[in-house]
Amino acid sequence: MRRPVCAVLLAAMISMMTETASAQRVVQCRITDPTGTPLNVRQGPQGRIIGTIRNGVSVHIAATARDHKGQPWVQIVVGQSGRTIGWVIREYVSCY
């Protein structure tokens, strides 16, 4: 059974809008800890420290969460490599 042309066009338009919205969600961010020291990276919000990352490193936000105190956290991915690094407090990541 053939679908009406309008239904096919509508489906195509919705698909394109979804892809465009997904592409627009990729926002460039940088680590901006006001203390100027390397920022602790954690396994999860309020989790074990697994490393540090220095100011100015280009990152993307992969996920967001709040800890038990309501503090916002973000899971960061290194901009160039696409490698997931870990979780940092949201206020130390500036996006544009």
PyRosetta script that sets phi, psi and omega in degrees:
from pyrosetta import init, pose_from_sequence

init()
pose = pose_from_sequence("MRRPVCAVLLAAMISMMTETASAQRVVQCRITDPTGTPLNVRQGPQGRIIGTIRNGVSVHIAATARDHKGQPWVQIVVGQSGRTIGWVIREYVSCY")
pose.set_psi(1, 133.2)
pose.set_omega(1, -179.2)
pose.set_phi(2, -86.9)
pose.set_psi(2, 139.0)
pose.set_omega(2, 177.0)
pose.set_phi(3, -83.9)
pose.set_psi(3, 146.3)
pose.set_omega(3, 176.0)
pose.set_phi(4, -59.7)
pose.set_psi(4, 148.0)
pose.set_omega(4, -178.5)
pose.set_phi(5, -56.8)
pose.set_psi(5, -39.3)
pose.set_omega(5, -179.5)
pose.set_phi(6, -60.3)
pose.set_psi(6, -41.8)
pose.set_omega(6, -179.5)
pose.set_phi(7, -65.2)
pose.set_psi(7, -40.3)
pose.set_omega(7, 179.2)
pose.set_phi(8, -65.7)
pose.set_psi(8, -44.0)
pose.set_omega(8, 178.8)
pose.set_phi(9, -64.8)
pose.set_psi(9, -41.2)
pose.set_omega(9, 178.6)
pose.set_phi(10, -62.1)
pose.set_psi(10, -44.1)
pose.set_omega(10, 178.6)
pose.set_phi(11, -61.5)
pose.set_psi(11, -41.5)
pose.set_omega(11, 179.1)
pose.set_phi(12, -64.8)
pose.set_psi(12, -40.8)
pose.set_omega(12, 179.8)
pose.set_phi(13, -65.6)
pose.set_psi(13, -42.3)
pose.set_omega(13, 179.1)
pose.set_phi(14, -63.5)
pose.set_psi(14, -42.0)
pose.set_omega(14, 179.0)
pose.set_phi(15, -60.8)
pose.set_psi(15, -44.9)
pose.set_omega(15, 179.9)
pose.set_phi(16, -64.5)
pose.set_psi(16, -40.4)
pose.set_omega(16, -179.9)
pose.set_phi(17, -65.7)
pose.set_psi(17, -38.9)
pose.set_omega(17, 178.8)
pose.set_phi(18, -65.0)
pose.set_psi(18, -44.1)
pose.set_omega(18, 178.6)
pose.set_phi(19, -63.6)
pose.set_psi(19, -40.6)
pose.set_omega(19, 179.3)
pose.set_phi(20, -65.2)
pose.set_psi(20, -43.3)
pose.set_omega(20, 178.9)
pose.set_phi(21, -62.4)
pose.set_psi(21, -40.0)
pose.set_omega(21, 178.4)
pose.set_phi(22, -63.7)
pose.set_psi(22, -42.3)
pose.set_omega(22, -179.8)
pose.set_phi(23, -65.4)
pose.set_psi(23, -34.8)
pose.set_omega(23, -178.9)
pose.set_phi(24, -72.5)
pose.set_psi(24, -20.3)
pose.set_omega(24, -179.9)
pose.set_phi(25, -71.8)
pose.set_psi(25, -16.8)
pose.set_omega(25, 179.0)
pose.set_phi(26, -77.3)
pose.set_psi(26, 109.2)
pose.set_omega(26, -176.8)
pose.set_phi(27, -117.7)
pose.set_psi(27, 136.7)
pose.set_omega(27, 179.0)
pose.set_phi(28, -78.9)
pose.set_psi(28, 130.8)
pose.set_omega(28, -179.4)
pose.set_phi(29, -131.7)
pose.set_psi(29, 163.9)
pose.set_omega(29, 176.1)
pose.set_phi(30, -138.5)
pose.set_psi(30, 150.0)
pose.set_omega(30, 174.6)
pose.set_phi(31, -73.7)
pose.set_psi(31, 128.1)
pose.set_omega(31, -177.7)
pose.set_phi(32, -139.1)
pose.set_psi(32, 68.5)
pose.set_omega(32, 177.0)
pose.set_phi(33, -78.1)
pose.set_psi(33, 118.9)
pose.set_omega(33, -175.5)
pose.set_phi(34, -65.3)
pose.set_psi(34, -16.4)
pose.set_omega(34, 178.9)
pose.set_phi(35, -75.9)
pose.set_psi(35, -18.3)
pose.set_omega(35, -179.6)
pose.set_phi(36, 80.8)
pose.set_psi(36, -0.9)
pose.set_omega(36, 178.7)
pose.set_phi(37, -94.3)
pose.set_psi(37, 159.9)
pose.set_omega(37, 176.7)
pose.set_phi(38, -57.9)
pose.set_psi(38, 139.4)
pose.set_omega(38, -177.8)
pose.set_phi(39, -86.2)
pose.set_psi(39, 133.2)
pose.set_omega(39, 176.7)
pose.set_phi(40, -66.6)
pose.set_psi(40, 135.7)
pose.set_omega(40, 175.5)
pose.set_phi(41, -110.0)
pose.set_psi(41, 133.9)
pose.set_omega(41, -174.5)
pose.set_phi(42, -118.2)
pose.set_psi(42, 161.1)
pose.set_omega(42, -179.9)
pose.set_phi(43, -66.7)
pose.set_psi(43, -30.1)
pose.set_omega(43, 178.1)
pose.set_phi(44, -161.5)
pose.set_psi(44, 174.9)
pose.set_omega(44, 176.6)
pose.set_phi(45, -55.2)
pose.set_psi(45, 125.0)
pose.set_omega(45, -176.9)
pose.set_phi(46, 62.1)
pose.set_psi(46, 17.0)
pose.set_omega(46, -177.2)
pose.set_phi(47, -83.8)
pose.set_psi(47, -173.1)
pose.set_omega(47, 179.8)
pose.set_phi(48, -64.8)
pose.set_psi(48, 138.2)
pose.set_omega(48, 177.7)
pose.set_phi(49, -70.6)
pose.set_psi(49, 127.4)
pose.set_omega(49, -179.3)
pose.set_phi(50, -115.5)
pose.set_psi(50, -2.3)
pose.set_omega(50, 179.0)
pose.set_phi(51, 166.9)
pose.set_psi(51, -167.7)
pose.set_omega(51, 177.1)
pose.set_phi(52, -137.7)
pose.set_psi(52, 163.6)
pose.set_omega(52, 176.0)
pose.set_phi(53, -140.8)
pose.set_psi(53, 139.8)
pose.set_omega(53, -174.6)
pose.set_phi(54, -89.0)
pose.set_psi(54, 158.6)
pose.set_omega(54, 176.9)
pose.set_phi(55, -58.0)
pose.set_psi(55, 145.4)
pose.set_omega(55, 175.9)
pose.set_phi(56, 89.8)
pose.set_psi(56, -10.6)
pose.set_omega(56, 180.0)
pose.set_phi(57, -68.0)
pose.set_psi(57, 133.2)
pose.set_omega(57, 179.3)
pose.set_phi(58, -78.6)
pose.set_psi(58, 126.4)
pose.set_omega(58, -178.5)
pose.set_phi(59, -137.6)
pose.set_psi(59, 167.7)
pose.set_omega(59, 171.1)
pose.set_phi(60, -123.9)
pose.set_psi(60, 150.5)
pose.set_omega(60, 177.0)
pose.set_phi(61, -91.2)
pose.set_psi(61, 122.2)
pose.set_omega(61, -179.0)
pose.set_phi(62, -94.9)
pose.set_psi(62, -31.0)
pose.set_omega(62, -178.1)
pose.set_phi(63, -157.1)
pose.set_psi(63, 160.4)
pose.set_omega(63, 176.3)
pose.set_phi(64, -129.7)
pose.set_psi(64, 153.3)
pose.set_omega(64, 178.1)
pose.set_phi(65, -160.3)
pose.set_psi(65, 167.4)
pose.set_omega(65, 173.9)
pose.set_phi(66, -121.5)
pose.set_psi(66, 143.3)
pose.set_omega(66, 177.4)
pose.set_phi(67, -83.2)
pose.set_psi(67, -175.5)
pose.set_omega(67, -176.6)
pose.set_phi(68, -65.2)
pose.set_psi(68, -16.2)
pose.set_omega(68, 177.3)
pose.set_phi(69, -94.9)
pose.set_psi(69, -3.2)
pose.set_omega(69, -178.5)
pose.set_phi(70, 89.9)
pose.set_psi(70, 2.2)
pose.set_omega(70, 179.4)
pose.set_phi(71, -68.4)
pose.set_psi(71, 128.6)
pose.set_omega(71, 178.5)
pose.set_phi(72, -76.3)
pose.set_psi(72, 137.6)
pose.set_omega(72, 178.1)
pose.set_phi(73, -128.0)
pose.set_psi(73, 155.9)
pose.set_omega(73, 175.5)
pose.set_phi(74, -132.6)
pose.set_psi(74, 143.6)
pose.set_omega(74, 172.5)
pose.set_phi(75, -90.2)
pose.set_psi(75, 126.5)
pose.set_omega(75, -175.0)
pose.set_phi(76, -108.8)
pose.set_psi(76, 150.2)
pose.set_omega(76, 177.7)
pose.set_phi(77, -124.9)
pose.set_psi(77, 134.1)
pose.set_omega(77, 178.8)
pose.set_phi(78, -66.8)
pose.set_psi(78, 130.5)
pose.set_omega(78, -174.5)
pose.set_phi(79, -54.6)
pose.set_psi(79, -48.2)
pose.set_omega(79, -174.1)
pose.set_phi(80, -77.6)
pose.set_psi(80, -43.7)
pose.set_omega(80, -173.4)
pose.set_phi(81, -89.0)
pose.set_psi(81, -23.7)
pose.set_omega(81, -176.3)
pose.set_phi(82, 77.4)
pose.set_psi(82, 9.3)
pose.set_omega(82, -178.1)
pose.set_phi(83, -82.1)
pose.set_psi(83, 129.0)
pose.set_omega(83, 176.6)
pose.set_phi(84, -69.1)
pose.set_psi(84, 129.3)
pose.set_omega(84, -176.9)
pose.set_phi(85, -96.6)
pose.set_psi(85, -51.7)
pose.set_omega(85, -177.1)
pose.set_phi(86, 155.7)
pose.set_psi(86, -156.1)
pose.set_omega(86, -175.2)
pose.set_phi(87, -112.2)
pose.set_psi(87, 139.6)
pose.set_omega(87, 175.9)
pose.set_phi(88, -136.8)
pose.set_psi(88, 160.1)
pose.set_omega(88, 176.6)
pose.set_phi(89, -65.4)
pose.set_psi(89, 133.3)
pose.set_omega(89, -173.6)
pose.set_phi(90, -57.7)
pose.set_psi(90, -37.1)
pose.set_omega(90, -174.4)
pose.set_phi(91, -65.3)
pose.set_psi(91, -13.5)
pose.set_omega(91, 180.0)
pose.set_phi(92, -97.8)
pose.set_psi(92, 13.9)
pose.set_omega(92, 177.0)
pose.set_phi(93, -124.3)
pose.set_psi(93, 119.4)
pose.set_omega(93, 178.8)
pose.set_phi(94, -105.2)
pose.set_psi(94, 127.6)
pose.set_omega(94, -177.3)
pose.set_phi(95, -116.5)
pose.set_psi(95, 149.2)
pose.set_omega(95, 179.2)
pose.set_phi(96, -142.9)
pose.dump_pdb("model.pdb")
